[in-house]
């Protein structure tokens, strides 16, 4: 990971203490903790992370029906929508 940009964030003493303890519990730096929080909160991700997620999803063995059956299960018929 290319970490070449720096920023300063001012935190309240209570928040700083909580984040310091959380970082220690997780075994990561405060910076890593904040980077992960930003990525999760704002849904930021690198192309590599997205590709890894797709690869992970493709290995799952989930019970899935054929396309017509899935459509029947997911899209209500007009009779179900209209009184």
Backbone as a ProteinNet text record, in pm:
[ID]
protein_1_A
[PRIMARY]
XXXXXXXXXXXXXXXXXXXXXXXXXXXXXXXXXXXXXXXXXXXXXXXXXXXXXXXXXXXXXXXXXXXXXXXXXXXXXXXXXXX
[TERTIARY]
84.8	0	89.6	60.7	137.6	79.6	150	105.1	193.3	152.4	235.8	166.4	41.6	-32.1	-54.3	-41.5	-54	-158.9	-234.3	-332.6	-331.5	-381.5	-391.5	-538.7	-576.9	-715.1	-716.4	-799.8	-812.4	-927.5	-900.5	-999.4	-1018.8	-1136.3	-1157.9	-1073.8	-1038.7	-960.4	-1030.6	-1162	-1234.4	-1228	-1252.8	-1248.6	-1108.2	-1008.1	-869	-838.6	-881.2	-855.4	-925.4	-1050.8	-1124.4	-1059.8	-1019.4	-956.5	-820.2	-745.8	-615.4	-632.5	-731.9	-757.3	-804.1	-891.1	-940.4	-826.6	-740.9	-626.4	-536.5	-514	-430.2	-495.8	-626.4	-697.6	-688.9	-698.5	-693.7	-550.6	-454	-314.3	-276.8	-340.6	-310.1	-276.7	-220.5	-189.6	-316.8	-309.9	-423.1	-452.7	-350	-367.7	-440.5	-401.2	-467	-612.7	-638.4	-775.8	-861.3	-806.7	-880.8	-898.7	-796.3	-810.3	-921.4	-923.8	-1027.7	-1166	-1176.7	-1305.7	-1352.7	-1261.7	-1298	-1343.8	-1272.7	-1309.9	-1447.5	-1475.5	-1605	-1716.1	-1692.2	-1795.7	-1834.9	-1736.5	-1763.3	-1759.2	-1752.7	-1753.2	-1645.5	-1528.2	-1414.7	-1337.5	-1294.4	-1223.1	-1134	-1028.5	-941.3	-993.5	-949.6	-989	-949.1	-832.6	-783.4	-878.4	-923.8	-1015.6	-1148.5	-1197.5	-1323.2	-1307.8	-1195.7	-1171.6	-1160	-1095.3	-1085.1	-1223.4	-1309.7	-1445.5	-1522.5	-1507.1	-1575.1	-1523.8	-1393.1	-1336.8	-1392.2	-1401.8	-1455.2	-1600.4	-1680.2	-1821.2	-1835.7	-1747.2	-1758.4	-1727	-1660.5	-1627.5	-1736.9	-1836.1	-1942.3	-2034.1	-2074.7	-2169.3	-2303.4	-2383.7	-2512.1	-2624.9	-2734	-2847.4	-2916.6	-2904.2	-2960.9	-3038.4	-3159.3	-3241	-3207	-3281.1	-3259.8	-3319	-3290.7	-3327.5	-3478.1	-3557.3	-3702.6	-3757.4	-3705.2	-3749.3	-3711.2	-3591.6	-3548.2	-3633.7	-3671.1	-3758.5	-3894.5	-3946.9	-4075.5	-4068.3	-3955.3	-3939	-3911.1	-3852.3	-3809.4	-3899.9	-3977.3	-4061.9	-4206.9	-4284.9	-4426.3	-4502.4	-4602	-4684.9	-4775.9	-4829.1	-4919.2	-5040.3	-5089.4	-5204.2	-5171.4	-5048	-5008.2	-4997.8	-4968.7	-4950	-5080.1	-5172.6	-5298.2	-5410.3	-5495.8	-5608.3	-5714.5
-117	0	123.6	213.7	337.1	440.7	465.5	564.7	688.2	779.7	896.3	1027.8	1022.9	1143.7	1144.6	1262.6	1275.1	1379.9	1355.4	1452.3	1455.7	1563.1	1577.6	1582.8	1502	1497.2	1527.5	1621.8	1654	1574.5	1506.6	1422.8	1470.1	1444.2	1472.5	1373.3	1408.1	1314.5	1179.2	1180.5	1054.5	967.4	1029.1	953.6	901.4	983.7	941.7	819.4	823.4	712.2	585	597.3	480.7	421.9	507.5	458.3	396.7	455.1	399.7	259.2	241.9	110.1	10.4	55.4	-32.9	-76.8	17.7	-15.4	-118.1	-100.2	-194.8	-333.1	-337.5	-465.1	-538	-461.8	-521.5	-547.2	-489.3	-507.5	-430.8	-314.8	-230.6	-90.1	-12	126.3	210.2	327	419.3	458.1	479.3	514.7	406.2	279.4	167.7	158.7	178.1	174.8	281.3	401	510.6	486.9	432.3	402.6	300.5	195.1	93.1	152.3	239.6	302.5	388.7	462.3	546.3	461.3	352.4	265.2	204.8	160.6	99.3	203.4	314.9	417	477.5	507.1	573.9	478.3	348.5	243.7	264.6	300.6	321.4	190.2	158	33.1	43.8	-32.9	-37.6	-142.8	-134.5	-234.3	-373.7	-384.5	-513.8	-571	-488.5	-536.6	-582.3	-509.3	-547.1	-679.6	-699	-824.4	-941.4	-918	-1022.4	-1059.8	-960.8	-987	-1070.4	-1039	-1116	-1259.6	-1276.6	-1411.4	-1490.6	-1425.4	-1491.2	-1532.2	-1441.8	-1472.7	-1587	-1592.9	-1697.3	-1835.7	-1844.9	-1975.4	-2027.7	-1943.3	-1986.8	-2087.2	-2185.8	-2286	-2260	-2176.2	-2138.9	-2207.7	-2238	-2299.7	-2197.9	-2218.8	-2126.9	-2208	-2160.1	-2227.4	-2179.1	-2229.7	-2181.4	-2040.4	-1974.7	-1834.3	-1813.4	-1897.2	-1878.1	-1894.3	-1988.4	-2009.2	-1888.7	-1836.2	-1720.8	-1599.1	-1580.7	-1469.9	-1482.9	-1603.4	-1626.2	-1593.6	-1625.9	-1603.7	-1457.7	-1383.6	-1247.8	-1137.7	-1163.6	-1061	-1102.3	-1020.6	-1057.3	-1048.8	-1131	-1126	-1004.7	-957.9	-842.8	-864	-986.8	-1016.1	-992.6	-1014	-991.7	-842.3	-761.9	-618.6	-539.2	-586.7	-512.3	-570.2	-483.8	-533.7	-601.8
0	0	0	-90.5	-101.7	-6.5	103.2	200.5	187.8	101.2	77.4	109.5	154.1	189.9	340.2	398.1	542.2	574.7	681.3	727.5	879	934.5	1079.4	1116.2	1213	1258.4	1407.4	1447.4	1588.5	1647.8	1759.4	1825.6	1969.2	2022.3	2164.1	2245.2	2367.8	2449.4	2467.2	2485.2	2502.9	2377.2	2261.3	2135.9	2109.9	2136.4	2117	2203.5	2328.9	2420.5	2372.5	2330.2	2281.7	2157.2	2064.7	1941.6	1968.7	2062.5	2099.7	2156.4	2243.7	2302.3	2195.6	2107.1	2001.1	1908.5	1872	1785.7	1854.1	1984.9	2059.4	2064.1	2086.1	2090	1956.9	1847.3	1714.3	1667.7	1737.4	1698.1	1573.2	1553	1437.1	1485.6	1396.9	1431.6	1427.9	1490.2	1486.4	1341.6	1262.3	1122.1	1044.7	1067.2	999.4	1041.4	1169.6	1220	1151	1136.5	1073.7	923.6	857.4	714.4	691.9	775	760.7	786.7	886.9	918.2	801.2	740.1	625.8	508.2	481.3	369.4	391.5	513.4	542.7	544.7	609.3	623.9	490.5	407.8	280.7	162.7	193.4	91.7	-14.9	33	-56.8	-66.2	-183.4	-202.3	-325.2	-321.8	-438.7	-535.3	-656.4	-757	-710.8	-649.5	-602.2	-495.4	-401.8	-298.8	-359.3	-458.1	-522.2	-595.9	-664.3	-735.3	-637.7	-522.9	-421.3	-369.4	-350.9	-303.6	-405.5	-534.5	-639.1	-639.6	-625	-622	-503.4	-389.4	-270.3	-292.1	-347.2	-373.1	-472.1	-569.7	-671.8	-616.7	-503.1	-444.8	-352.6	-321.2	-231.1	-299.5	-226.4	-277.3	-209.5	-272.3	-215	-290.2	-220.3	-288.8	-379.5	-507.9	-605.6	-708.2	-738.6	-838.4	-978.3	-1075.7	-1211.6	-1224.4	-1334.3	-1352.6	-1342.9	-1407.8	-1405.3	-1263.7	-1189.4	-1051	-964.2	-981.5	-902.8	-934.4	-1061.4	-1098.2	-1030.6	-1028.5	-963	-813.8	-752	-609	-574.5	-666.7	-634.1	-686.7	-792.7	-852.3	-834.9	-762.4	-745.3	-876	-887.5	-1007.7	-1000	-1115.6	-1114	-1022.8	-1015.9	-929	-781.9	-745.9	-606.6	-575.4	-675.9	-654.8	-662.8	-746.1	-768	-682.7	-627.9	-545.5	-629.4
[MASK]
+++++++++++++++++++++++++++++++++++++++++++++++++++++++++++++++++++++++++++++++++++

